[in-house]
Amino acid sequence: MKVHTPLNNYIFPIKGTDGHFEGGYTYCVGDVATLYVYDVTNNLVSHPQAFTFERNLSIGSITACNQLNEFIQYKVRGFSQEYFYYFPELTPIGSEYVEIESLDSIGVKGRFGFVIKGKTVGQYSANGAPGNQINLQNGQIAYITDMTVSITEYGPVGEFIRGDFFGKLNKGSNGAGGNAPSDFSGSFALKNE
């Protein structure tokens, strides 16, 4: 589950079959928070639910039945796992650069993102976002060493930014372990906000 406030996003795991979740963050009573519930098995999300924040909030029943439309996904060649991040964010850096990233939405304490110089459709050389950490299935932690991003759609505020990417990670030897680089590729979609 994701709670969106004007200041930040907070992610809380739903535990058990009753849909119970717990979590805390600093927020003023009476402010509005927007809640999204995710079905990560089926890549579904609920309609956004706005609530006036209270100390103990009971939100009732929310169903996740809409196809997920904001994500970062990729695969590392030689590994079976597909990495799927559900909470990508766009951060402008100055007037020319943007960062697209997601933090720990796949439950492995990892982070994935990239920085490009460009805010239009086109192909860009990219750098991994600060703090990237890709937890490979063989137990190694990998980092982006080379990356190219193709922006196929760059809509105005409120519309979508979409694209594909490919590159190399510093570890993995294509699933065999060791220190040789691994190829990876994927796609992304998120709203320009």
Order of alpha helices (4+ residues) and beta strands (2+ residues): beta-beta-beta-beta-beta-beta-beta-beta-beta-beta-beta-beta-beta-beta-beta-beta-beta-beta
